[in-house]
Amino acid sequence: MRLYGVTGWKNSGKTGLVERLVAELTARGFSVSTVKHAHHSFDVDHPGRDSYRHRDAGAREVLLSSRNRIALMTELRGAEEPALETLLTRLAPVDLVLVEGYKRDRHPKIEAHRAETGQPLIAPGDETIRAVASDSARSLPEGLARPVFDLDDTGAIADFILSEVGL
């Protein structure tokens, strides 16, 4: 399965870029899935719902199904978080998987960067970052040996990613 990452610091525009890329790539006829890493606890279920009650009672996995969608929730219950590679095996085959976050993993990535965050670029110290998408090219260090895109130029970023993965 081909995969490409979108990484960057908090509030750098990662989620918006992934959202726009999914819309752009699917409009071009490609099938796309996403994996998003969260650094905090999260819940997609709600107290009182049947599926929540199943999990709360101790179920390791709860599969919720309807004619519109399927959701599989897995409680780690103290087990180690699965590696990205392991999680990818649970996805159905698609043309491209976009991965948000996972900045320490070794897959190819584009870094989202917003000058207003005041955060330094990750790219100079990480060869897996193949390009930078920024809202301010002027805020980037001189001599950056990576292509730079406007953060909002979704079409050009999509073209770059497709070229990188051979689609």
N, C-alpha and C positions, 0 to 999 in steps of 0.2 A: 504494500500500500504506500502510495506517495504521501509524504507529509511535509508541511512547512509551518514554521512557527512565527508567531508575532509576540515579541517580548518588549520589555521596557519597565520603567519604574511605575509606581502607583500614580494614577491620574495622567499618564502619558498619552492616552488615546488608544490603548490596545483594543478594548472592547468595541469601540466605535469602528475602528479599522477592520476588525474581524467581521463585524456585522455588515459593513459595506462590501467587503470582499466576498462574503457568502452570497449576497444579493447579486453582485456583479458576475461571479463565476457560475452561479446557477442560471442566470439569465443567458449566459453563453452556452448553456447546455451541459455543463459538467455537474456530476453528483459530488456533493461536498458534505462532510461531517466535521464536527468540531469537538475538541477536548479543551476544557478550561480548568486551570489549576486555581484553587483557592487556598490562601494561607491561613484561613480561619475556619472555625466550625460553621457549617451551614445546614439548613434543612429545607427540603423541597416538599415536605409533608406538613400536615397541620394537626395539632392535638384534637382528639375527638373523632377524626376521620378513621374509617375502618383500617386502612393501610397503616396509619400511625399506631393504632392499637395493636396491630400484629407485630410491628417492630418493637413497640414498648413492652410487649409481653415476652420478647426475647428472640424473635425470628432473626436469623442471620441475613436472609434475603427476602424481600417482598417484591413480587412482580405484580404491578397494577396494569390492567389491560382494559381497553375499550376499543370501539371500532375506529377511534380517531388517533390513539397513541398508546404506546407501551412504555412504562417506566419501571426500571429495575433499581431498587434501592438496596444497597449492601451495607450492613453495619459492621464496622471493623472490630468493634468490641475489644479494643486494646491491641489488635494485630497491627503490624506495620503497614503504612500506606503502600499500595501497589505501585510499582514503577510504571512510568509512561508506557514502556514497551509491553508490559502485561496488560494494561488497560486497552491498548490498541487492538489486542487480540479479541476483545469483546465486541468490537464494532463490525457491522456488516461491511462488505467491500464497497468502496466508492472510488471515484477518480482521485480525490484529494482530501486529506484530513488537515484542517487548520488547527494548530495547537496554540492556545493563548496561555502565556506564562511559561513555566518549566524552563526558566532562563539558564539553569545549570546543565540541562540535558544537551546532548551533542548533535541534535538535528539542525538543519539549516533554518535560519530565522531572519526576519526583518525587525529592526528595532524601531518602535514608535517613540517619538521624543517631542515633548512640548517644552519650550523655553521657560514658560512660567513656573514649572515645577522646581527649577533651580537645580535639578539633578544632573550629574555628569553623564556623558554617554557611556554605555556599557561596551559598545562596539570596539573601541581601540584595544581592549584587553581580551576580546573573545572572537576567535576566527570563525565561529559558527554563525556569526551575524554577518550576512552577506550584503545588507543594504540598510539604510536609515531612512525613515519617513518622518519628516520634521515639519513643524509649523513655522520654523524660522531657521533657514539655512545659515543666516548670519550668526546664529548662536553656536554653531558647530565649530569644532577645532579645525584649524587650517591643516591641509595635508591628509585629511581623512581618506584612507585608501578604500573607500566603499562608494557605490552609487548612492546618491541622495535624491529622494523624492519629496514632493510636497505631500504632507500628511493627508490632504484631501484629494489627491490625484489617484483615486481608486483604480481607474482604468490602467494607468501606467504601472501601478504597483501590481495589479493582477497580471498584466503582460509579463512583468519581470518574474513573478513567482511561477507562472506557467512555463516560461522559458527555462527557469532553474530546474523544474521537476520533469521537464520533457513532455509537457502536454501541449 
